[in-house]
Structure formats: C-alpha cells, structure tokens
Amino acid sequence: MQHVIEVVEHRGGQTRKVTFELATQARQLADKLGGTAHAVVLGNGAAQLAENLKTYPLDIVHVAEDPDVDLFLIDPTIDYVESVARATGPSVILLPNTMYGRDVASRLVARLDAGMAADVTAFEIESGRVACVAPKLGGVTITTCAFKDTEYGVVTARPNAFPAQSGGKGARVEQIAKPQSKPYVMRVENEVEEASGELGLEEAPVVVSGGRGLGGPEPFATLLKPLADALGGAVGASRAAADAGWVPYSLQIGQTGKTVSPNLYIAVGISGAIQHKVGMRSAGTIVAINKDASAPIAEFSDLVVVGDAFSIIPELTKLIEAEKG
Amino acid sequence: MKIVVTVKVVPDLTAPKSIDPATKRLVRTGMESQLNPYDEYALEAALQLKERLGGDTTVTLLSMIPETSKETLRKALAMGADEAVVLSDNALVGADVSVTARSLAAALKKIGYDLVICGGLSDDGSTGGVPGAIAEHLGVPALTNARHLEIESNAVKAQRETDTGYQVVSCPLPALVSVTMAVGEPRYASLKGIMGAKKKTLAVLSAADAGIDAKPKTELLRFAPPPARVKARVVEAADGPSGARAIFDFLRERKLV
C-alpha cells in the first residue's frame, strides 16, 4: 500500500469540512508511504468542486461529472472508484465515516478484496504497513489494526478527528473514462427533503442534543435549534426523544443511532444512559444541562449545569450571538 | 419468497467487558450475549413483509457465531423467524469484515435467498462494512439504509434514509437491503412464539460445508483504554442568566466560542 485515494462526499458540488480534513490526511499519509495523494469527485457539481480541491495538497483530482452517479444508487460510484484504484495501484482509500462513506467502503471491501477499518481517528505506519487507530465496543477500547495480505485498505475516518490545511502546489485535474459496466438497476426515483440545509450530524463540529427532559417536540425547534445555529452546529437527540416521536430517528445519537465526536457536545435534559453514552463519549468537550445533579451524564461530562434549560438556553444563545457580533 | 436475515450475537452493551491480552479478543465467557440490536430491526422488517405478503414467504436467520452461542437465536425464532442456519467453524474465529462478508455470502449461495435483510451496523465492531460487501460478492443490488420496504412484482421498493430526508429507490430481486430503526420497533416474542421456537430447526453449517476459504485482511496489533475524562465541574444555576454565564465562560475558557 503506497498511495492514498480520498473519495469525496458531496451534493451537487457542496461539501463539508471532512472532505478537506481527508485531503490533508491523504497528503500526510502518502508522504509517509512514499506515494501519491489522490481525490475522486463524482457526479453533478464534481468539476467545480475539483477546482476548489486544487488548493489542497493533492497530486491528482480525478473527476467524472456523469449524471448516472446521481441517477442511480452507489453502483456507478463503485465502478469509478475501482477504476481509479486499479490504475493507481496498491492504496489506502479514505472515506468519511458517514452513511455515504460506510456504503462506499462496504462495497469496495469486496470489489477490491480489501481490508476495512472504520471510524478511524489516527494512522500509524509500522514496518511499512498502514495501521489504523479506532475506538471499538462503544468506545470501551481503542484498537490499532494493521492491513495485511491485501493491496487495498479501505478506511472510514471520523469527521473532526484530523486537521484541514490548504496549501501545496496545486493538484492536476484528470477526467476519469466511463467504466464498462452492467446496466445499473438501482434507480433513484424520487428525492424528498425533510430537513433541508441541515448540517450532517456525524460531521457537525458542535452538537446540541435534547432528551426526555425537554418534554415535547417544540423545544427542539425553539430552544435547541437557535443555540445550534449560533454555535454553527447541528441538533441531535436521545433515543427517548426519538421513540416519543419528537424528532426523526435520523437525529438519534447512541446505540442503534449515530455516533458523533464533535468538538463540543451540549446535552440538554438527557440522563446519559449507556445507550446514549456510546454514541457521544468521545466528543471533545461535553456540557450537560440537567435538573438532576445525580444523572449519569454527570459522570462523563466536563461541565454540569444544574438548572432549568428553558431559562438557561435562550440566555446562552444571546451571549453567543453577542460574542459573534 | 425466501427472506434471509443476517444476525450477529454481540456482547450486552451494559455488561462489563475485558479483552484477553494473549488472543487480543473479547473475553466472551460469563458475559451476557444478545442479538445485535440493529439486526432485530432487520428481523422486524422481514416479519412485516412476511405478514403482508403471506403465502409461502419464509424468514430464515443466518448467523456466523460460535456454536455455543446458537441458543441466543431462539429469541429471534420466538419473534417469528421460521428457521435458523448457524455458520460456525474454528477457522472463522477472529473474522474481520472481509472474512465475515465472504463467509456469509458463501452460506447464502448455499442456502438460497430471494431477499437478504441486514442491520446497518453491529453493536461491537460498528464498521457497517458487511452488508454491502455481501451484496457485492453475491452480485446483487445493495439497497442500504431503508426505512420502509415494499415488494412489488419481483422488485423491492424502498424509502432510503439520507442526511436530509429520504430517497425512493427500487431494484429487482434477488437483492440485499439494510434497514434503519425507522422500520419499526422490534416485536416482543409471544408465549406461543417462545413455545414454538423450541421446535424450530437450528441447523449448523461448517466453513467446509459452505465452501469458505477466506483469510483476514486486517490484524489487531494492540488495544488500550480510552483517555480518561477529568471529573466534571458542577455549577448550580440559580436562574437562566447565571447558568448561561457559567456555560459561556467555560466555553470561552476552552476556546470554543
């Protein structure tokens, strides 16, 4: 394994910070391995995004602005990435640890007969082999796994775990030729937006999350959303809130929901059961606002404010907005 | 129609865990095992389809677990699955994503299927890598993250969850789908189900039976406990403004605002 290929997640050319984190990491890892750093950008908006990526220290940005990529689910993407991977040679393939990243990684494991490491937070090179550091068992243990007996290692990397730094001499943009394929069968017939413009929960640098203590659906919109917006973050929820139907399951954090690792996690009216803890325990800073000082969340928070969230949060939102000016 | 649901047996999240330094594997003795919670949603989705489709629709469980754990599958049989196939072999101990997907795909070819339903992740490994890799090995469509499924004239039609809503996607059978928890809360086993489960078939398949010859592509080098968090600062907030100020000052101290 010598080269590094980042597969870029985007929608119509709009992408998130993790894309630039992985571009930066691709360069660093490629330098350690003595190889080259690549990105693959596919589908509607790819050409424009490739131009933006040129300011990051990549060697080649491979582009295919092919409508099939968006008309059909995932299959065209896998064909394009395979084509770049085979042409490039033994490599680490970097994806964000998101729904998209896991989907692509999962297929590539079989297509390239590759090893896979998920939710990776750091890389190490040991005797020339690439090793990945990742939490397992709900964060109970931090494992280091090396790839072996394979030319390809597929990695989903945790958003917010790596720095993003632009620079470099400017990547070359290359068009990918359309791969030969069977006819694609998973046609996307319709796309429905339920929460348009929301920041992806798994990638948000700040998450403001609500639980049973909020008592209903309204505070998620009237209390948490303005605070999340002021902090540039996203709204999440505990399972109790999702089960009660106050928010969609896509916002649920913890076991059977999403795992997040933002720089800042604010838990509002969440007791902190183990099922929630496993989804957020590795956040940088954890602030809990709770009426009950003895709630389990206090055991793994950095700051616990015992009080009434309904009076605290609007004031906090005002302070943060005033600070921003 | 034959629906096969892949299920994993995982350690109970709330049970204390340890890892054997010699084998670098989870110590499984004395620790309560349970069905992977994500797979219970896959089974629920399968049972809903069986109820809607009726006729000769069957639900088979497929699990790659040590033979000693196979009784854990009785719960899934009690929920309403018709039979279980356990893929169990010493050669498969310590399987990674690559080996697991290859092995389950080989077993699926052996037992036959029209629709494979998977949970999105496992509670312990949490790679999410297995469903798509199985589909790729089988050469069937992988319709992932479905929150609602319908079968219409030999095709699956699904609402597929995205970050901002959902997509409507369909594909012909045979196919593999993975589901999210929005498919519906897994049902409880009825007393009749529990009694009936005792009589259901729980067949064991070896790696050789399934024609599996797979080697891991990853190797665990070491593991360590997560970094400890220092004890929380606790502030009693008399009113909204003082609570807000305490948080704001703390965030500023940590350069988060």
Boltz contact constraints between the chains, C-beta under 6 A:
constraints:
  - contact:
      token1: [A, 73]
      token2: [B, 169]
      max_distance: 6.0
  - contact:
      token1: [A, 99]
      token2: [B, 145]
      max_distance: 6.0
  - contact:
      token1: [A, 102]
      token2: [B, 128]
      max_distance: 6.0
  - contact:
      token1: [A, 103]
      token2: [B, 144]
      max_distance: 6.0
  - contact:
      token1: [A, 105]
      token2: [B, 129]
      max_distance: 6.0
  - contact:
      token1: [A, 106]
      token2: [B, 129]
      max_distance: 6.0
  - contact:
      token1: [A, 106]
      token2: [B, 132]
      max_distance: 6.0
  - contact:
      token1: [A, 106]
      token2: [B, 133]
      max_distance: 6.0
  - contact:
      token1: [A, 107]
      token2: [B, 132]
      max_distance: 6.0
  - contact:
      token1: [A, 107]
      token2: [B, 136]
      max_distance: 6.0
  - contact:
      token1: [A, 109]
      token2: [B, 97]
      max_distance: 6.0
  - contact:
      token1: [A, 109]
      token2: [B, 98]
      max_distance: 6.0
  - contact:
      token1: [A, 109]
      token2: [B, 129]
      max_distance: 6.0
  - contact:
      token1: [A, 109]
      token2: [B, 133]
      max_distance: 6.0
  - contact:
      token1: [A, 110]
      token2: [B, 101]
      max_distance: 6.0
  - contact:
      token1: [A, 110]
      token2: [B, 133]
      max_distance: 6.0
  - contact:
      token1: [A, 110]
      token2: [B, 136]
      max_distance: 6.0
  - contact:
      token1: [A, 110]
      token2: [B, 137]
      max_distance: 6.0
  - contact:
      token1: [A, 111]
      token2: [B, 136]
      max_distance: 6.0
  - contact:
      token1: [A, 115]
      token2: [B, 217]
      max_distance: 6.0
  - contact:
      token1: [A, 115]
      token2: [B, 218]
      max_distance: 6.0
  - contact:
      token1: [A, 116]
      token2: [B, 97]
      max_distance: 6.0
  - contact:
      token1: [A, 116]
      token2: [B, 127]
      max_distance: 6.0
  - contact:
      token1: [A, 116]
      token2: [B, 129]
      max_distance: 6.0
  - contact:
      token1: [A, 118]
      token2: [B, 127]
      max_distance: 6.0
  - contact:
      token1: [A, 131]
      token2: [B, 221]
      max_distance: 6.0
  - contact:
      token1: [A, 137]
      token2: [B, 17]
      max_distance: 6.0
  - contact:
      token1: [A, 137]
      token2: [B, 124]
      max_distance: 6.0
  - contact:
      token1: [A, 138]
      token2: [B, 13]
      max_distance: 6.0
  - contact:
      token1: [A, 139]
      token2: [B, 226]
      max_distance: 6.0
  - contact:
      token1: [A, 140]
      token2: [B, 17]
      max_distance: 6.0
  - contact:
      token1: [A, 141]
      token2: [B, 223]
      max_distance: 6.0
  - contact:
      token1: [A, 142]
      token2: [B, 224]
      max_distance: 6.0
  - contact:
      token1: [A, 142]
      token2: [B, 226]
      max_distance: 6.0
  - contact:
      token1: [A, 143]
      token2: [B, 220]
      max_distance: 6.0
  - contact:
      token1: [A, 143]
      token2: [B, 223]
      max_distance: 6.0
  - contact:
      token1: [A, 144]
      token2: [B, 221]
      max_distance: 6.0
  - contact:
      token1: [A, 144]
      token2: [B, 222]
      max_distance: 6.0
  - contact:
      token1: [A, 145]
      token2: [B, 218]
      max_distance: 6.0
  - contact:
      token1: [A, 145]
      token2: [B, 220]
      max_distance: 6.0
  - contact:
      token1: [A, 146]
      token2: [B, 219]
      max_distance: 6.0
  - contact:
      token1: [A, 146]
      token2: [B, 221]
      max_distance: 6.0
  - contact:
      token1: [A, 147]
      token2: [B, 218]
      max_distance: 6.0
  - contact:
      token1: [A, 148]
      token2: [B, 219]
      max_distance: 6.0
  - contact:
      token1: [A, 149]
      token2: [B, 215]
      max_distance: 6.0
  - contact:
      token1: [A, 150]
      token2: [B, 217]
      max_distance: 6.0
  - contact:
      token1: [A, 185]
      token2: [B, 141]
      max_distance: 6.0
  - contact:
      token1: [A, 185]
      token2: [B, 171]
      max_distance: 6.0
  - contact:
      token1: [A, 185]
      token2: [B, 172]
      max_distance: 6.0
  - contact:
      token1: [A, 186]
      token2: [B, 141]
      max_distance: 6.0
  - contact:
      token1: [A, 186]
      token2: [B, 169]
      max_distance: 6.0
  - contact:
      token1: [A, 186]
      token2: [B, 171]
      max_distance: 6.0
  - contact:
      token1: [A, 188]
      token2: [B, 167]
      max_distance: 6.0
  - contact:
      token1: [A, 188]
      token2: [B, 169]
      max_distance: 6.0
  - contact:
      token1: [A, 189]
      token2: [B, 168]
      max_distance: 6.0
  - contact:
      token1: [A, 190]
      token2: [B, 168]
      max_distance: 6.0
  - contact:
      token1: [A, 191]
      token2: [B, 167]
      max_distance: 6.0
  - contact:
      token1: [A, 192]
      token2: [B, 165]
      max_distance: 6.0
  - contact:
      token1: [A, 192]
      token2: [B, 166]
      max_distance: 6.0
  - contact:
      token1: [A, 193]
      token2: [B, 164]
      max_distance: 6.0
  - contact:
      token1: [A, 193]
      token2: [B, 165]
      max_distance: 6.0
  - contact:
      token1: [A, 194]
      token2: [B, 165]
      max_distance: 6.0
  - contact:
      token1: [A, 195]
      token2: [B, 164]
      max_distance: 6.0
  - contact:
      token1: [A, 196]
      token2: [B, 164]
      max_distance: 6.0
  - contact:
      token1: [A, 198]
      token2: [B, 164]
      max_distance: 6.0
  - contact:
      token1: [A, 200]
      token2: [B, 163]
      max_distance: 6.0
  - contact:
      token1: [A, 249]
      token2: [B, 181]
      max_distance: 6.0
  - contact:
      token1: [A, 249]
      token2: [B, 182]
      max_distance: 6.0
  - contact:
      token1: [A, 250]
      token2: [B, 161]
      max_distance: 6.0
  - contact:
      token1: [A, 255]
      token2: [B, 13]
      max_distance: 6.0
  - contact:
      token1: [A, 256]
      token2: [B, 37]
      max_distance: 6.0
  - contact:
      token1: [A, 256]
      token2: [B, 181]
      max_distance: 6.0
  - contact:
      token1: [A, 264]
      token2: [B, 256]
      max_distance: 6.0
  - contact:
      token1: [A, 274]
      token2: [B, 13]
      max_distance: 6.0
  - contact:
      token1: [A, 274]
      token2: [B, 14]
      max_distance: 6.0
  - contact:
      token1: [A, 285]
      token2: [B, 254]
      max_distance: 6.0
  - contact:
      token1: [A, 298]
      token2: [B, 232]
      max_distance: 6.0
  - contact:
      token1: [A, 300]
      token2: [B, 229]
      max_distance: 6.0
  - contact:
      token1: [A, 301]
      token2: [B, 232]
      max_distance: 6.0
  - contact:
      token1: [A, 302]
      token2: [B, 232]
      max_distance: 6.0
  - contact:
      token1: [A, 303]
      token2: [B, 233]
      max_distance: 6.0
  - contact:
      token1: [A, 303]
      token2: [B, 250]
      max_distance: 6.0
  - contact:
      token1: [A, 304]
      token2: [B, 232]
      max_distance: 6.0
  - contact:
      token1: [A, 304]
      token2: [B, 234]
      max_distance: 6.0
  - contact:
      token1: [A, 305]
      token2: [B, 235]
      max_distance: 6.0
  - contact:
      token1: [A, 305]
      token2: [B, 237]
      max_distance: 6.0
  - contact:
      token1: [A, 305]
      token2: [B, 243]
      max_distance: 6.0
  - contact:
      token1: [A, 305]
      token2: [B, 246]
      max_distance: 6.0
  - contact:
      token1: [A, 305]
      token2: [B, 247]
      max_distance: 6.0
  - contact:
      token1: [A, 306]
      token2: [B, 236]
      max_distance: 6.0
  - contact:
      token1: [A, 307]
      token2: [B, 237]
      max_distance: 6.0
  - contact:
      token1: [A, 307]
      token2: [B, 243]
      max_distance: 6.0
  - contact:
      token1: [A, 311]
      token2: [B, 240]
      max_distance: 6.0
  - contact:
      token1: [A, 312]
      token2: [B, 240]
      max_distance: 6.0
  - contact:
      token1: [A, 312]
      token2: [B, 243]
      max_distance: 6.0
  - contact:
      token1: [A, 312]
      token2: [B, 244]
      max_distance: 6.0
  - contact:
      token1: [A, 315]
      token2: [B, 240]
      max_distance: 6.0
  - contact:
      token1: [A, 315]
      token2: [B, 241]
      max_distance: 6.0
  - contact:
      token1: [A, 315]
      token2: [B, 244]
      max_distance: 6.0
  - contact:
      token1: [A, 316]
      token2: [B, 244]
      max_distance: 6.0
  - contact:
      token1: [A, 316]
      token2: [B, 247]
      max_distance: 6.0
  - contact:
      token1: [A, 319]
      token2: [B, 244]
      max_distance: 6.0
  - contact:
      token1: [A, 319]
      token2: [B, 248]
      max_distance: 6.0
  - contact:
      token1: [A, 320]
      token2: [B, 257]
      max_distance: 6.0
  - contact:
      token1: [A, 323]
      token2: [B, 257]
      max_distance: 6.0
